[in-house]
Amino acid sequence: MARTSAVASAVVFLATCGLDSTATGDAFEIPFERFELENGLEVILHVDDSDPLAALAMTFHVGSAREVVGRTGFAHLFEHLFFLDSENLGSGGLDRLMTRIGSSTNGSTSRDRTNYFEVVPIDGLEKALWAEADKLGFFINTVTESVVAKEKQVVKNEKRQGVDNRPYGHNEYVVDRAMYPEGHPYRWQVIGSLADLDAATLADAKEFHTRWYAPGNATLVVAGDIDVEQTMAWIDKYFGEIPARETPATPDPPEVRLAETRRLYHEDNFGNLPLLTLSWPTVPRYHPDAYALDVLSQLLTDGKSTPLYKVLVEEEKLTPQVSTFHRADELAGQFNFQSLGYAGTDLDDLLAAVEAGLRRFEEEGVPDSELRRVKAGTETGFYRGLSSAIGKAFQLADYAIFAGDPGYAGEDLRRILAVSADDVTRVYETYLKDRPHVASSFVPRGQAELALGDSERAEVVIEPIIQGAEAEFTVVRGEERTPGGSFDRSVEPPFGPPPTFRAPEVWRETLANGLRILGVEDRETPMVQFELDFRGGMLVEAPGRTGVANLLAETMMEGTAQRTAEELEEAIDLLGASLSVSAGNTGFSISGSVMARNYDETMALVEEILLEPRFDSTRFELARQRVMSLIQRLEANPSAVASQAFNRLLYGDHILAESSYGTPEGIGALTLDDLRAYHASALVPGAAAFLVAGAVSPTEATAPLATLASRWEDRPAPTIPDPPQWSADRAGLYFIDVPGAAQSVLNIGYLALARTDDDYHPATVMNFRLGGGGFASDLTQVLREGKGYTYGVGSGFQGGHYPGPFSIGSSVRSNVTLESLEIIRDMLETYGPTFDEEDLAATQGFLLRSNARAFETLGAKLGVVRAVSDFGFPPDYVLQQEQTVRDMTVERVRELAARYLGGDLVWLVVGDAATQLGRLEALGLGTPVVLDRSGGLPGEEK
């Protein structure tokens, strides 16, 4: 098949961090070759031989903006359909193939494009191309009315989970309907409306496929350890005979222009704090003004020195956080401000503070230091996006479709680095200052008085969940086949030569104060990632008085003895670095990433943050309020409620049953002395390890830590409590009421194994087919693909130093709560006895071949270092575990299933008690025990 080609490279000239924004530094090339088949398919190939894998991204220039009124959500529904079947793969064949290859496939839909992608070991590349071509050319005949009916239920569950059952989930819908005029395709949401989804038919699916899923409307990018000539030969073979089709022209959308400001409000069923959103219409993607608007969004709220942060957070103390972001899409753009007020905050007061902050911005202008600070992160962010083969594939496809040039990265970066203070001021005055906008107030149910004055009630459609409303169906695929072709497409191509996997070499050092250092040198990009990890976290807090470690983590970025919070943030940002401090159930960490050339200076800041915390009383109070606000938000989120209650049921009276955030009462009682005491006792060399991966040698990594070793006194680690013990007395059926919930959150499991247990890895192998194998897992195939009850479900073991849960988790349509639990119960009972040789082959195929991705990114390499440090594993433990997979037998899986899936479990449901609680006794697990939202019995002391 003839094709045209061009060889090019995206040469990116990057400003040196901290210097004048017009200065240029090193050039970074992204070489690619660009082809076009006779049928119009655009092909872009990028060679990256750092790992034995290939990333494929097939992107269609169609999203929700190509839909029509009355059929919204169809681009996203079609994305779901496209995964299910094709003439030669068979029903579910893509998932089965990807499991054999050692990969998984996924996709996403936006306003303007739909993409499908996978990362495969290089010997599976021909198979993946064969599969993608079969989907493109030989898919639509397999779609039937029953296939569409089932997938509509899956998509509706996705909407319930991501919109209807989530705090503030309808906010974007309210803003967009007010922002965009009738006839503009951004007026509706990508997920669509439930009414339109219900109305979708098989004829609609076929028409959509004919219009938009033609080779000439697609871009295929393959990036990885590829041979360009061979890859193009495969692409010619499998894609070249797919017929070309004309892609219809799309009319220009109506102009987005607000005649006046619109104020709307909604009483949210799940949000328990007031949310204010302001949105102004702006310009499309790659418009010259889009770059200055991007910079403006960061100058207004991104950092403690910004005017809106200072006024709203520090001075008026109305909110723990503010954000602005510029969303520029293909047809239009929006500049958005958003802030979640503290409980009881009148949003009129919040708006007044926003206006005061904007006046301050007008008065102070754009300081050069702030402009340099914002731009300094551009280069680091660019390299982060190129840390994986799929990241490079996404970027090349994106530029090809929307900028018309896969090599547009250089121009894109040059434009944002060229933004001046005058540009920022100009776009502020053009698009924001005194301009009409949309203002939405989302307030807790029953607190309409908190909304902005003169707001009108927003029209929000809340789906009623009616028992038995959805008809049962049997999915039947279409059997019609496309005739002709120069070869037999039903023959799956063979694997290529098997790749060689090589584990990264982990080096070790110990500083004079006993601090262990472990690292991996990797120079694929000029980046470094690092962690200073402490074992402890909540574990070394006093039972019943948790939250100290988390609050300390919140305050440690609030300045040092030498620098105020603003000065510390500026120093970090001017290095193009990212730094964060976090605390969890079993650990405490200072982590970050930076360009290698700025590693030494960043380590000096890490030392300062660790050894010289400021412990400022004003900043402490701000941090306390942030945590209190977070706890309140989590109390309203059904998934978060389920997670915390599940922990409490599993861990019993162990400290791990508590929340690492603490309780409002406990946080309110903490003082700076509590933080100082924890800092002195828990953040010690004896509990710590420094982990690093990236473009630094062992000497380069350790040299900047010499002063830390000399200043940081060697002290032993604090005492860790005994491991928790599982008791079957805690098993049973539990229910937490969330009135009006559109979905029920299900958490099922018990306290199982530690990561170091000899059976831990064998048990994870056993679980793969049940619920650890993604789309190919049994739970997904039944509950999602077979029944349409859920958007997603999975199971797994989560052990660390201590025994951790085995759990099954899902969110299911409310009116099939009982039916879903019955299916899970039955599958747990039959999984072991019915596991067979075919299941074993699929498990072994995936787990042995997926190691091609185990060491790809800096994050993955740092994960290896972490496992070596935390659990004493050898550096090649991933490869050594392959023998466990090879030795696995059907009998061994059945034995493991009987041992680890067959006991007494916690069955927790978080949902609407009025409609679902009474049905659950039919499950045969006794009368459900009703808990409050903390996971305790009503009236029980917390």
Disulfide bonds with the S-S distance in Angstrom:
none
